[in-house]
Amino acid sequence: MKRVIVSVTNDISTDQRVAKVCKTLIQNNFEVLLIGRKLKSSIALKRAYKTKRFNLLFNTGFLFYAEYNFRLFCYLLFTKKDILLANDLDTLLPNYLISKLQNKKIVFDSHELFPEIPELVHRPKVKKVWLTLEKHILPKLKNNYTVCNSIAEFYKNKYQSNFTTIKNLPSKKEVKKGAFSFDTKGEKIILYQGALNVGRGIELMIETMEFLENHLLVLIGDGDIHQTLKDKVIAEALGNKVFFLGKISPKKLHKLTPLADLGLSLEEDLGLNYRFALPNKIFDYIQGEVPILVSALPEMSEVISAYKVGEIVKNRTPEKLAKQIKEVLEKEYTKELKLAKTALIWEQQEEKLIAIFNNLK
């Protein structure tokens, strides 16, 4: 049985894509060890495979990446493995070095265009470091996959590198409803689930709530601007209309998503990474049979055009966005959602994933 060491820089607990990949590998007779990091807020893990989380001295900035990559390199150097799976550019260097030093096969999963993330838009020196790393390693890799066709085409054009598209689709689920911890009677529930980071359109949605009576905005997740968003809600006196639930487990989230009347994915066009975004929350909404409102960006728009499960944002001003939300909530998408949720599932992606691992170059 071949042993795959999978590495990420997050704390593992809410990374659904990596969890699905690991589960698929286990089901296809691979042994898996998943490596991440442990935070103060990290929840306990119970997986069908081994996990390892580093306690780090630094958890942000250059020192975090330096410490994590050094720790990962040392750990990989002395740990049994047959295959290395690096998730995103920020884990690639130690995996690549070990693959060369010990003649091990390496697989690369690009969840995004890492050098193009919004946090680097105004940090050209830092961005240059990541671009240099990408330029020197990525063209040498032979076993690659990514989350959407746009990123695959981008890397093909830039580095002549071949990437298989394996979309970040959820596993097939039956709708199971839980309950919110606050009163929602007579209210329409607008849901955002995912990272609370720059460029996700969350600030815009908070401002939009001023123009929506009998509507509640529920934010599930954590991130860099969590406190900034809370401060904004307080400043605009919207505390009775906007609820922060923080980071919760995928199992609990599965029961909360179907409670929504509308799911949001309002990413801004802050560079190529967001322009090519195809967030997994879109597909989670579909599995929960919740209609969606998405940005006018190519990958997200394609889902709406193909499956008719929601609408594309027409105008990003609060008052006009509120008007469109009201219009969307008056429409019926039940039939389209039920059809889409049978097609847009992880089980349809597994064959491509296993083909990569069974035919490593």
C-alpha positions as CSV (number, residue, x, y, z in Angstrom):
1,M,0.0,0.0,0.0
2,K,1.5,3.3,-1.1
3,R,1.8,6.0,1.5
4,V,0.8,9.6,0.6
5,I,1.8,12.5,2.7
6,V,-0.6,15.5,2.1
7,S,0.4,18.9,3.3
8,V,-1.5,22.2,3.9
9,T,-0.7,25.4,5.8
10,N,-4.2,25.6,7.4
11,D,-5.3,23.7,10.5
12,I,-7.0,21.0,8.5
13,S,-10.3,21.0,10.3
14,T,-12.4,23.0,7.8
15,D,-10.6,22.3,4.6
16,Q,-13.2,20.2,2.8
17,R,-11.4,19.8,-0.5
18,V,-8.4,18.2,1.2
19,A,-10.6,16.0,3.4
20,K,-12.4,14.7,0.3
21,V,-9.1,14.0,-1.5
22,C,-7.8,12.1,1.5
23,K,-11.0,10.1,1.9
24,T,-10.9,9.2,-1.8
25,L,-7.3,8.1,-1.6
26,I,-8.1,5.9,1.5
27,Q,-11.0,4.3,-0.3
28,N,-8.7,3.4,-3.2
29,N,-6.1,1.6,-1.1
30,F,-3.6,4.4,-0.4
31,E,-2.4,5.1,3.1
32,V,-2.7,8.8,4.0
33,L,-0.9,11.2,6.5
34,L,-2.3,14.7,6.4
35,I,-0.1,17.5,7.8
36,G,-1.2,21.0,8.8
37,R,-0.8,23.4,11.7
38,K,-2.6,23.8,15.1
39,L,-4.1,27.1,16.2
40,K,-5.6,28.2,19.5
41,S,-9.0,28.0,17.8
42,S,-8.5,24.6,16.2
43,I,-11.1,22.0,16.9
44,A,-10.5,18.3,17.6
45,L,-10.0,16.0,14.6
46,K,-11.4,12.6,14.0
47,R,-10.4,11.2,10.7
48,A,-10.1,7.8,9.0
49,Y,-6.4,8.5,8.4
50,K,-3.5,9.9,10.3
51,T,-3.1,13.6,10.9
52,K,-0.2,15.8,12.2
53,R,-0.5,19.5,13.2
54,F,2.5,21.6,14.0
55,N,2.4,24.0,16.9
56,L,4.2,27.1,15.5
57,L,5.8,30.1,17.2
58,F,4.6,32.4,14.4
59,N,1.2,32.2,12.7
60,T,1.3,35.2,10.3
61,G,3.6,36.8,7.8
62,F,7.0,35.8,6.5
63,L,8.1,34.2,9.8
64,F,5.1,31.9,9.7
65,Y,5.8,30.7,6.1
66,A,9.5,30.3,6.9
67,E,8.9,28.3,10.1
68,Y,6.2,26.1,8.6
69,N,8.2,25.3,5.5
70,F,11.3,24.5,7.6
71,R,9.3,22.3,10.0
72,L,7.6,20.6,7.0
73,F,10.9,19.9,5.3
74,C,12.4,18.4,8.4
75,Y,9.4,16.2,9.1
76,L,9.1,15.0,5.5
77,L,12.9,14.2,5.4
78,F,12.6,11.6,8.2
79,T,9.0,10.3,7.6
80,K,8.1,7.2,5.5
81,K,6.3,8.1,2.2
82,D,5.9,7.0,-1.4
83,I,4.1,10.1,-2.7
84,L,4.0,13.7,-1.7
85,L,0.9,15.8,-2.3
86,A,1.5,19.6,-1.9
87,N,-1.6,21.8,-1.7
88,D,-0.9,25.3,-3.0
89,L,2.3,27.1,-3.6
90,D,2.9,27.8,0.1
91,T,3.7,24.1,0.8
92,L,5.4,23.3,-2.5
93,L,9.1,24.1,-1.8
94,P,9.7,21.6,1.0
95,N,7.7,18.9,-0.9
96,Y,9.7,19.6,-4.1
97,L,13.1,19.5,-2.4
98,I,12.3,16.2,-0.7
99,S,11.0,14.7,-3.9
100,K,14.3,15.5,-5.5
101,L,16.5,14.5,-2.6
102,Q,14.7,11.2,-2.0
103,N,13.5,10.5,-5.5
104,K,9.8,10.5,-4.5
105,K,6.8,11.2,-6.8
106,I,5.2,14.6,-6.2
107,V,1.6,15.7,-6.9
108,F,0.5,19.4,-6.9
109,D,-3.0,20.6,-6.2
110,S,-3.4,24.4,-7.0
111,H,-6.4,25.6,-5.1
112,E,-5.9,29.1,-6.4
113,L,-3.4,31.4,-8.2
114,F,-1.5,32.0,-5.0
115,P,0.7,34.9,-6.2
116,E,-2.5,36.7,-7.3
117,I,-4.3,36.6,-3.9
118,P,-5.7,40.1,-2.9
119,E,-3.4,40.2,0.1
120,L,-0.4,40.5,-2.2
121,V,-1.9,43.0,-4.7
122,H,-0.2,45.9,-2.9
123,R,2.9,44.0,-1.7
124,P,5.0,43.7,-4.9
125,K,8.2,42.5,-3.1
126,V,6.4,39.6,-1.4
127,K,4.5,38.8,-4.6
128,K,7.8,38.6,-6.5
129,V,9.1,36.0,-4.0
130,W,6.1,33.7,-4.6
131,L,6.2,34.3,-8.4
132,T,9.9,33.4,-8.4
133,L,9.2,30.2,-6.5
134,E,6.4,29.3,-8.9
135,K,8.5,30.1,-12.0
136,H,11.3,27.8,-10.9
137,I,9.3,24.8,-9.7
138,L,6.0,24.6,-11.4
139,P,7.3,24.0,-15.0
140,K,9.2,21.0,-13.6
141,L,6.1,19.3,-12.1
142,K,4.3,16.5,-14.0
143,N,1.4,15.5,-11.8
144,N,-0.9,18.6,-11.4
145,Y,-4.5,19.3,-10.9
146,T,-6.5,22.4,-10.0
147,V,-10.0,23.6,-9.2
148,C,-11.2,25.2,-12.5
149,N,-10.5,25.4,-16.2
150,S,-9.5,29.0,-16.1
151,I,-6.5,28.3,-13.8
152,A,-5.6,25.2,-15.8
153,E,-5.5,27.3,-19.0
154,F,-3.6,30.1,-17.3
155,Y,-0.8,27.7,-16.3
156,K,-0.8,26.0,-19.7
157,N,-0.3,29.4,-21.4
158,K,2.3,30.7,-18.9
159,Y,4.5,27.7,-18.2
160,Q,3.3,25.0,-20.7
161,S,2.3,23.0,-17.7
162,N,-0.6,20.6,-17.9
163,F,-3.2,20.6,-15.1
164,T,-6.3,18.4,-14.8
165,T,-9.4,20.2,-13.6
166,I,-10.8,18.6,-10.5
167,K,-13.6,20.9,-9.2
168,N,-14.1,21.4,-5.5
169,L,-17.5,19.8,-5.5
170,P,-19.2,18.5,-2.3
171,S,-20.0,14.9,-1.8
172,K,-23.6,13.9,-2.5
173,K,-25.8,14.8,0.4
174,E,-29.4,14.6,1.5
175,V,-30.9,17.8,2.9
176,K,-30.8,17.7,6.7
177,K,-31.9,20.9,8.5
178,G,-30.7,22.0,11.9
179,A,-31.6,25.3,13.6
180,F,-30.0,28.6,14.3
181,S,-29.5,29.7,17.8
182,F,-31.5,32.9,17.3
183,D,-35.1,33.7,16.2
184,T,-35.6,33.7,12.4
185,K,-39.4,33.6,12.3
186,G,-40.8,35.8,9.5
187,E,-37.3,36.6,8.2
188,K,-35.5,35.7,5.0
189,I,-32.1,34.2,5.6
190,I,-29.2,35.4,3.5
191,L,-26.1,33.2,4.0
192,Y,-22.4,33.7,3.5
193,Q,-20.2,30.8,4.4
194,G,-16.4,30.7,4.0
195,A,-13.4,32.8,4.9
196,L,-13.9,36.3,6.2
197,N,-11.2,37.9,4.1
198,V,-10.6,40.9,1.9
199,G,-12.4,41.0,-1.4
200,R,-15.3,38.6,-0.6
201,G,-18.0,41.3,-0.9
202,I,-19.0,40.9,2.7
203,E,-18.7,44.6,3.5
204,L,-21.0,45.3,0.5
205,M,-23.6,42.8,1.8
206,I,-23.5,44.4,5.3
207,E,-24.2,47.8,3.8
208,T,-27.0,46.3,1.7
209,M,-28.8,45.1,4.8
210,E,-29.9,48.7,5.5
211,F,-32.2,48.3,2.5
212,L,-33.7,44.9,3.4
213,E,-36.5,44.7,5.9
214,N,-37.3,41.3,7.4
215,H,-34.0,39.8,6.1
216,L,-31.1,38.5,8.2
217,L,-27.5,38.1,7.1
218,V,-25.7,35.1,8.6
219,L,-21.9,34.9,8.3
220,I,-20.3,31.5,8.9
221,G,-16.5,31.4,9.0
222,D,-13.5,33.2,10.3
223,G,-10.7,35.2,8.7
224,D,-8.4,38.3,8.6
225,I,-11.2,40.9,8.7
226,H,-13.6,39.2,11.2
227,Q,-13.2,41.9,13.8
228,T,-13.3,44.7,11.2
229,L,-16.7,43.3,10.0
230,K,-18.0,43.1,13.5
231,D,-17.0,46.7,14.1
232,K,-18.7,47.8,10.9
233,V,-22.0,46.1,11.9
234,I,-21.8,47.9,15.3
235,A,-21.0,51.3,13.6
236,E,-24.0,50.9,11.2
237,A,-26.4,49.7,14.0
238,L,-27.1,46.5,12.2
239,G,-26.5,44.1,15.1
240,N,-30.1,42.9,15.0
241,K,-29.8,42.0,11.3
242,V,-26.3,40.5,11.0
243,F,-25.1,37.4,12.8
244,F,-21.6,36.0,13.1
245,L,-21.5,32.2,13.8
246,G,-17.7,31.9,13.5
247,K,-15.9,28.8,12.3
248,I,-17.9,25.6,12.6
249,S,-17.4,22.0,11.6
250,P,-18.5,20.8,8.1
251,K,-20.9,18.3,9.8
252,K,-22.7,21.1,11.6
253,L,-22.5,23.4,8.5
254,H,-24.3,20.8,6.4
255,K,-27.4,21.2,8.6
256,L,-27.3,25.0,8.7
257,T,-26.8,25.7,4.9
258,P,-30.3,24.4,3.9
259,L,-31.9,26.9,6.4
260,A,-30.9,29.8,4.1
261,D,-33.2,31.3,1.4
262,L,-30.2,32.7,-0.5
263,G,-26.5,31.9,-0.6
264,L,-23.9,34.5,-1.5
265,S,-20.6,34.5,-3.4
266,L,-19.9,38.1,-4.1
267,E,-16.1,38.0,-4.7
268,E,-14.6,41.2,-6.1
269,D,-12.4,41.3,-9.2
270,L,-9.2,41.9,-7.2
271,G,-6.8,40.3,-9.7
272,L,-6.6,37.0,-11.4
273,N,-7.1,34.8,-8.3
274,Y,-10.6,36.2,-7.6
275,R,-11.4,36.6,-11.3
276,F,-11.0,32.8,-11.7
277,A,-12.6,31.9,-8.4
278,L,-14.9,29.0,-8.2
279,P,-15.6,28.8,-4.4
280,N,-16.8,25.5,-3.0
281,K,-19.5,27.3,-1.1
282,I,-21.4,27.7,-4.3
283,F,-21.7,24.0,-4.6
284,D,-22.5,23.6,-0.9
285,Y,-25.4,25.9,-1.4
286,I,-26.6,23.8,-4.3
287,Q,-26.4,20.6,-2.3
288,G,-28.5,22.4,0.4
289,E,-31.0,23.3,-2.4
290,V,-30.4,27.0,-1.7
291,P,-30.5,29.4,-4.7
292,I,-27.3,31.5,-5.2
293,L,-26.3,35.1,-6.1
294,V,-22.8,35.3,-7.5
295,S,-20.4,37.9,-8.9
296,A,-20.2,38.5,-12.6
297,L,-16.9,36.6,-12.8
298,P,-16.3,33.9,-15.4
299,E,-16.2,30.6,-13.5
300,M,-19.1,31.5,-11.2
301,S,-21.2,32.9,-14.0
302,E,-20.7,29.7,-16.0
303,V,-22.4,27.7,-13.2
304,I,-25.4,30.0,-13.2
305,S,-25.7,30.0,-17.0
306,A,-25.4,26.2,-17.2
307,Y,-27.6,25.2,-14.3
308,K,-30.0,28.2,-13.8
309,V,-29.7,27.9,-10.0
310,G,-29.6,31.6,-9.2
311,E,-28.6,34.9,-10.6
312,I,-25.5,37.0,-11.4
313,V,-25.0,40.4,-9.7
314,K,-26.0,43.2,-11.9
315,N,-25.0,46.2,-9.8
316,R,-22.7,46.4,-6.8
317,T,-24.3,49.3,-5.0
318,P,-26.1,48.5,-1.8
319,E,-29.6,49.8,-2.8
320,K,-29.6,48.2,-6.2
321,L,-28.2,44.9,-4.8
322,A,-31.0,44.9,-2.3
323,K,-33.5,45.3,-5.1
324,Q,-32.0,42.3,-7.0
325,I,-32.0,40.2,-3.8
326,K,-35.7,40.8,-3.3
327,E,-36.3,39.8,-7.0
328,V,-34.3,36.6,-6.7
329,L,-36.2,35.6,-3.5
330,E,-39.5,35.9,-5.4
331,K,-38.4,33.3,-8.0
332,E,-38.5,29.5,-7.8
333,Y,-35.4,27.4,-8.3
334,T,-36.4,24.1,-6.7
335,K,-36.4,22.0,-9.9
336,E,-33.1,23.4,-11.2
337,L,-31.4,22.9,-7.8
338,K,-32.5,19.3,-7.6
339,L,-31.1,18.6,-11.0
340,A,-27.8,20.4,-10.4
341,K,-27.1,18.7,-7.1
342,T,-27.1,15.3,-8.8
343,A,-24.5,16.4,-11.3
344,L,-22.2,18.7,-9.3
345,I,-20.8,16.2,-6.8
346,W,-17.4,15.0,-5.8
347,E,-18.2,11.5,-6.8
348,Q,-18.0,12.7,-10.4
349,Q,-14.5,14.0,-9.9
350,E,-12.9,11.0,-8.1
351,E,-12.1,9.0,-11.2
352,K,-9.9,11.8,-12.5
353,L,-8.1,12.1,-9.2
354,I,-7.3,8.4,-8.8
355,A,-6.1,8.3,-12.5
356,I,-3.4,10.9,-11.5
357,F,-2.2,8.8,-8.5
358,N,-2.3,5.5,-10.4
359,N,-0.3,6.9,-13.3
360,L,2.3,9.1,-11.7
361,K,5.0,10.5,-14.0
